[in-house]
Amino acid sequence: MKKYLVYFLCIALVGITVSCKKEKETVKNEPAKEESVTDSQTFTINKEQSNIDWKGYKIFKSENTSHFGTMDFSEGDINVKDGKLVSGKLVIDTKSITTTDIEDKELAAKLDNHLKNSDFFDVEQFPTATFEITKVTPSEHGDYNSVIEGNLTIKGITKAVSFNANVKVDTEQVSIYTEPTDIDRTEFGVKFQLPVKDGIIKNEFTLQVAIKAFNKK
């Protein structure tokens, strides 16, 4: 009887030991994501050397039926790990929307004010928009070396978007230049439309982003 008791006790102890080992291995692998963030290096965008170019269209995409301009960033950080862009958050100042293709200052100001009111971006209620970089993949798409994926938030609505981009990283700075990319404004609650006689506004508008960020020491 004693032999059987010893035998069962040995089996139980072996089982507990194996269970503990497995549990420790699982716990050990859990904080990998946090470690990745801790190990990354932060670069802060230079607002004077960074901006967004936008372009909107009526009916067809041509120079005769479009308007274009710029928007500024209010702040932003870029994270780099092992010499590669891995994440970041950029805050866009929607009140900075400026039309640059109209020479008449009064007409340009009129369009700017319309883009800022509730028909379009409602900048009083939504003074900022954001883009959070969630994934960066090497690419050989034409002249661009990366695909940047992330979450774009406009008027409190967040949608996943991606940009082809040229990304350059060194020890002191990061530069990002994206391919002009179409965004569907209606997905972000921007649904204003002109009467047909005045020319239909296309749902898509184009964004092109240029960023310079410097090492946050």
C-alpha positions in Angstrom: 0.0 0.0 0.0 2.8 2.4 0.9 4.5 1.7 -2.5 1.3 2.7 -4.4 1.0 5.9 -2.2 4.6 6.9 -3.0 3.9 6.2 -6.7 0.9 8.5 -6.9 2.6 11.2 -4.9 5.5 11.2 -7.4 3.1 11.5 -10.4 1.3 14.4 -8.7 4.6 16.2 -8.0 5.7 15.8 -11.6 2.4 17.1 -12.9 2.6 20.2 -10.6 6.2 20.9 -11.8 5.3 20.6 -15.5 2.3 22.9 -14.9 4.4 25.5 -13.2 7.0 25.5 -15.9 4.3 26.1 -18.6 2.7 28.9 -16.6 6.0 30.7 -16.2 6.7 30.4 -19.9 3.3 31.9 -20.8 3.8 34.8 -18.4 7.3 35.4 -19.7 6.0 36.0 -23.3 3.1 38.4 -22.4 5.0 41.7 -22.0 6.6 41.6 -25.4 4.5 44.4 -26.8 5.2 46.7 -23.9 8.9 46.0 -24.3 8.7 47.0 -28.0 7.3 50.4 -27.0 9.9 50.9 -24.3 12.8 50.2 -26.6 11.6 52.6 -29.3 13.2 56.0 -29.8 10.9 59.1 -30.0 11.3 61.8 -32.7 9.2 65.0 -32.5 7.9 66.5 -35.7 9.1 70.0 -36.7 5.9 71.9 -37.4 7.7 74.4 -39.7 9.0 71.6 -41.9 5.9 69.4 -41.9 2.5 69.9 -43.5 -0.4 68.3 -45.4 -1.3 69.3 -49.0 -5.0 68.8 -49.9 -6.9 68.9 -53.1 -10.7 68.9 -53.7 -12.5 68.3 -57.0 -15.6 69.1 -58.9 -17.0 66.4 -61.2 -13.7 65.4 -62.8 -10.1 65.5 -61.5 -8.6 68.3 -63.5 -6.8 71.5 -62.8 -9.8 73.5 -64.0 -12.3 71.9 -61.6 -10.2 71.6 -58.4 -9.0 73.7 -55.5 -5.9 73.0 -53.4 -4.2 74.2 -50.3 -2.5 73.2 -47.0 -3.0 72.2 -43.4 -0.6 72.3 -40.5 0.3 69.9 -37.7 -0.2 71.1 -34.2 2.0 68.3 -32.7 3.2 64.8 -33.3 5.7 62.1 -32.3 7.2 59.3 -34.4 8.6 56.1 -32.9 11.6 54.3 -34.3 13.0 50.9 -33.3 16.1 49.2 -34.7 16.4 52.0 -37.3 12.9 51.5 -38.6 9.7 53.6 -38.3 7.2 51.5 -36.2 4.5 53.9 -34.9 3.5 57.4 -34.2 0.7 59.9 -33.6 0.2 63.1 -35.5 -2.3 65.9 -34.6 -3.6 68.1 -37.4 -4.8 71.6 -36.8 -8.1 71.8 -38.8 -8.3 75.5 -38.2 -5.2 75.9 -40.3 -7.0 74.9 -43.6 -5.8 77.4 -46.2 -6.6 77.6 -49.9 -3.5 78.4 -52.0 -4.8 78.2 -55.6 -7.1 81.3 -55.5 -5.2 84.5 -56.0 -8.2 86.7 -55.0 -7.7 87.0 -51.2 -11.4 87.6 -50.6 -12.5 84.6 -52.6 -9.8 82.4 -51.0 -11.0 83.5 -47.5 -14.6 82.7 -48.4 -13.7 79.2 -49.4 -11.5 78.7 -46.3 -14.4 79.8 -44.1 -16.8 77.4 -45.9 -14.4 74.5 -45.4 -14.1 75.3 -41.7 -17.9 75.5 -41.0 -20.3 72.7 -40.3 -20.9 72.0 -44.0 -17.4 70.5 -44.1 -14.9 70.1 -41.2 -16.7 72.0 -38.4 -13.5 73.2 -36.9 -15.1 74.9 -33.9 -16.4 71.6 -32.7 -13.5 69.5 -34.0 -10.4 71.7 -33.9 -8.1 68.8 -34.5 -7.9 65.6 -36.6 -5.4 62.8 -35.9 -3.5 60.1 -37.7 -2.1 57.2 -35.6 0.5 55.0 -37.4 -0.1 51.4 -36.5 2.0 49.5 -39.0 4.8 50.2 -41.5 5.7 47.6 -44.1 8.7 47.7 -46.6 7.5 48.1 -50.1 8.8 48.4 -53.7 5.7 50.3 -55.0 7.1 52.5 -57.7 9.1 55.4 -56.1 8.0 54.5 -52.6 9.8 52.3 -50.1 7.1 51.8 -47.5 3.4 51.3 -46.9 2.2 53.2 -43.8 -1.1 52.0 -42.2 -3.0 53.7 -39.5 -6.2 55.2 -38.1 -7.3 58.6 -39.4 -9.8 60.5 -37.3 -11.8 63.4 -38.7 -14.9 64.9 -37.0 -14.7 62.2 -34.3 -14.9 59.4 -36.9 -12.0 57.0 -37.2 -11.3 54.9 -40.3 -8.3 52.8 -41.3 -6.3 54.3 -44.2 -2.9 53.5 -45.8 -0.3 55.6 -47.7 2.5 54.6 -49.9 5.5 56.6 -48.7 9.2 57.3 -48.8 10.5 56.9 -45.3 14.1 57.8 -44.3 15.4 57.2 -40.8 18.8 58.1 -39.4 20.1 58.8 -35.8 19.0 62.5 -35.8 15.9 62.7 -37.9 13.0 60.9 -39.7 11.5 62.1 -43.0 8.2 60.9 -44.5 6.8 61.9 -47.9 3.6 60.1 -48.9 2.1 59.5 -52.3 -1.0 61.7 -53.0 -3.8 59.5 -51.6 -7.6 59.8 -52.1 -9.8 59.9 -49.0 -13.6 59.6 -49.1 -14.9 62.6 -47.2 -18.4 61.1 -46.8 -16.9 58.3 -44.6 -16.0 61.0 -42.1 -19.4 62.7 -42.1 -18.5 65.4 -44.6 -21.5 65.1 -47.0 -22.1 68.7 -48.2 -23.0 68.9 -51.9 -23.5 71.8 -54.3 -26.6 72.2 -56.5 -25.9 70.3 -59.8 -25.9 73.6 -61.8 -22.8 74.7 -59.7 -20.9 71.5 -60.3 -21.0 68.4 -58.2 -18.2 68.1 -55.6 -16.5 64.7 -55.7 -16.6 62.6 -52.5 -12.9 61.9 -52.8 -10.3 64.5 -51.8 -6.5 64.0 -52.0 -4.0 64.2 -49.2 -0.2 64.3 -49.4 1.8 64.4 -46.2 5.3 65.7 -45.7 7.0 65.2 -42.2 10.3 66.0 -40.7 10.8 64.8 -37.2 13.9 65.2 -35.0 15.4 63.1 -32.3 13.8 63.9 -28.9 16.8 64.0 -26.7 
